[in-house]
Amino acid sequence: MSWHSRAALCLLEHIDTSPPGKLQVDPLADPHALRSELRADVVATPLVRFRIDFGTRCCVGPGKIALLEAIHRTGSLSQAARDLHMSYRRAWQLASSLNASFRVTIVSMNRGGHGGGGAQVTSAGRELTRHYRTFEQHIQARAERAFRALSGKARKGSQSAGAAPIIRLSGRRATP
């Protein structure tokens, strides 16, 4: 078993599965409900972002899930890309990588042109989205409880630089 699988299992074993309370939303109906509900709180609450690694080069995170939700909503890969402010090429790459990562089709894409095209999220894709969002709700509820004492000490509306920048190791120059 790879360390990714062990880490995911370890995380799953420690997640509180009690009802998440006020965080009950239908992510396919309103994909931004969880995020907007959390940001609307008066007290700063921690926002958890995570990625599930099923294996090497087989991962699902907030970007791919948002793309699946946008495709489900619009029925179009190009419209989903526009809604998410990403290039069509990037959206196609993400959808293609999802299909390559699983033994079942996640996104069914039809070539455009005369007579249209379109994209549909398959039942497996909808199941993936539901499981991801349910897990996200549990993690978010757990984070709110775990960091409740510190939430009151966080600056609300801070003008800080935000999250630390992501540094991709593949883009770094080798040091002599």
JOPERA-V753342 format. One record per residue. RES is the residue in three letters. PSI is psi as a letter, one per 30 degrees, with the letter a starting at -180 (999 if undefined). OMEGA is omega in degrees with one decimal (* if undefined). Layout:
BEGIN
res=RES psi=PSI omega=OMEGA
res=RES psi=PSI omega=OMEGA
END
This chain:
BEGIN
res=MET psi=k omega=-178.5
res=SER psi=l omega=179.5
res=TRP psi=f omega=177.3
res=HIS psi=e omega=-178.9
res=SER psi=e omega=179.2
res=ARG psi=e omega=-179.6
res=ALA psi=e omega=179.4
res=ALA psi=e omega=178.5
res=LEU psi=e omega=178.5
res=CYS psi=e omega=179.1
res=LEU psi=e omega=179.6
res=LEU psi=e omega=-179.4
res=GLU psi=f omega=-175.7
res=HIS psi=g omega=178.7
res=ILE psi=k omega=177.3
res=ASP psi=k omega=-176.7
res=THR psi=g omega=176.2
res=SER psi=l omega=-178.8
res=PRO psi=k omega=-176.0
res=PRO psi=g omega=174.2
res=GLY psi=b omega=-173.0
res=LYS psi=f omega=-176.4
res=LEU psi=g omega=179.1
res=GLN psi=j omega=177.4
res=VAL psi=l omega=174.8
res=ASP psi=j omega=-173.6
res=PRO psi=f omega=179.1
res=LEU psi=f omega=178.6
res=ALA psi=e omega=-179.1
res=ASP psi=j omega=-174.1
res=PRO psi=f omega=-177.6
res=HIS psi=g omega=-175.8
res=ALA psi=e omega=-178.4
res=LEU psi=e omega=-177.6
res=ARG psi=e omega=-177.4
res=SER psi=e omega=178.1
res=GLU psi=e omega=-179.4
res=LEU psi=e omega=-177.8
res=ARG psi=f omega=-179.5
res=ALA psi=f omega=-179.6
res=ASP psi=k omega=177.8
res=VAL psi=e omega=179.4
res=VAL psi=k omega=178.7
res=ALA psi=k omega=177.0
res=THR psi=k omega=178.8
res=PRO psi=k omega=177.2
res=LEU psi=j omega=-177.1
res=VAL psi=k omega=173.6
res=ARG psi=k omega=-175.3
res=PHE psi=l omega=178.0
res=ARG psi=k omega=176.1
res=ILE psi=k omega=177.3
res=ASP psi=j omega=176.9
res=PHE psi=f omega=-179.4
res=GLY psi=a omega=178.7
res=THR psi=k omega=179.8
res=ARG psi=g omega=177.5
res=CYS psi=i omega=-177.4
res=CYS psi=l omega=178.8
res=VAL psi=k omega=179.7
res=GLY psi=a omega=-174.9
res=PRO psi=e omega=-179.5
res=GLY psi=e omega=179.7
res=LYS psi=e omega=178.4
res=ILE psi=e omega=177.4
res=ALA psi=e omega=177.9
res=LEU psi=e omega=177.9
res=LEU psi=e omega=179.4
res=GLU psi=e omega=179.8
res=ALA psi=e omega=176.9
res=ILE psi=e omega=179.0
res=HIS psi=e omega=-178.9
res=ARG psi=e omega=-171.1
res=THR psi=f omega=-176.2
res=GLY psi=g omega=-176.2
res=SER psi=k omega=177.3
res=LEU psi=e omega=-178.5
res=SER psi=e omega=178.1
res=GLN psi=e omega=176.7
res=ALA psi=e omega=178.4
res=ALA psi=e omega=178.8
res=ARG psi=e omega=-179.7
res=ASP psi=e omega=-178.6
res=LEU psi=g omega=179.8
res=HIS psi=h omega=175.9
res=MET psi=l omega=-180.0
res=SER psi=l omega=176.7
res=TYR psi=e omega=-179.0
res=ARG psi=e omega=179.9
res=ARG psi=e omega=179.0
res=ALA psi=e omega=179.1
res=TRP psi=e omega=178.8
res=GLN psi=e omega=179.8
res=LEU psi=e omega=179.2
res=ALA psi=e omega=179.2
res=SER psi=e omega=179.5
res=SER psi=e omega=175.7
res=LEU psi=e omega=-179.9
res=ASN psi=e omega=179.9
res=ALA psi=f omega=-175.4
res=SER psi=f omega=-176.7
res=PHE psi=l omega=179.4
res=ARG psi=f omega=177.1
res=VAL psi=l omega=178.9
res=THR psi=k omega=179.0
res=ILE psi=e omega=179.0
res=VAL psi=k omega=175.7
res=SER psi=j omega=-176.8
res=MET psi=k omega=177.5
res=ASN psi=k omega=-179.7
res=ARG psi=k omega=-179.3
res=GLY psi=a omega=-179.2
res=GLY psi=a omega=179.7
res=HIS psi=k omega=-178.0
res=GLY psi=f omega=174.2
res=GLY psi=a omega=-178.1
res=GLY psi=b omega=175.6
res=GLY psi=l omega=178.6
res=ALA psi=k omega=177.9
res=GLN psi=k omega=173.5
res=VAL psi=k omega=-178.5
res=THR psi=l omega=178.0
res=SER psi=e omega=177.0
res=ALA psi=e omega=177.4
res=GLY psi=e omega=177.7
res=ARG psi=e omega=177.3
res=GLU psi=e omega=177.1
res=LEU psi=e omega=-179.9
res=THR psi=e omega=179.8
res=ARG psi=e omega=-179.7
res=HIS psi=e omega=180.0
res=TYR psi=e omega=-177.4
res=ARG psi=e omega=176.8
res=THR psi=e omega=178.0
res=PHE psi=e omega=178.3
res=GLU psi=e omega=178.7
res=GLN psi=e omega=179.1
res=HIS psi=e omega=179.2
res=ILE psi=e omega=-179.3
res=GLN psi=e omega=178.7
res=ALA psi=e omega=178.8
res=ARG psi=e omega=179.2
res=ALA psi=e omega=178.7
res=GLU psi=e omega=179.1
res=ARG psi=e omega=-175.9
res=ALA psi=e omega=-175.3
res=PHE psi=g omega=-178.1
res=ARG psi=e omega=-177.8
res=ALA psi=e omega=-179.2
res=LEU psi=f omega=-177.2
res=SER psi=e omega=179.4
res=GLY psi=f omega=-179.8
res=LYS psi=f omega=-179.7
res=ALA psi=k omega=177.3
res=ARG psi=k omega=179.1
res=LYS psi=k omega=179.1
res=GLY psi=g omega=-179.5
res=SER psi=k omega=178.6
res=GLN psi=g omega=-179.7
res=SER psi=l omega=-178.5
res=ALA psi=f omega=-179.7
res=GLY psi=a omega=-177.7
res=ALA psi=l omega=177.1
res=ALA psi=k omega=-179.2
res=PRO psi=l omega=177.2
res=ILE psi=k omega=178.8
res=ILE psi=j omega=-179.8
res=ARG psi=k omega=-177.2
res=LEU psi=e omega=-178.8
res=SER psi=f omega=-178.1
res=GLY psi=f omega=-177.5
res=ARG psi=k omega=175.2
res=ARG psi=k omega=178.6
res=ALA psi=k omega=177.6
res=THR psi=k omega=-178.3
res=PRO psi=999 omega=*
END
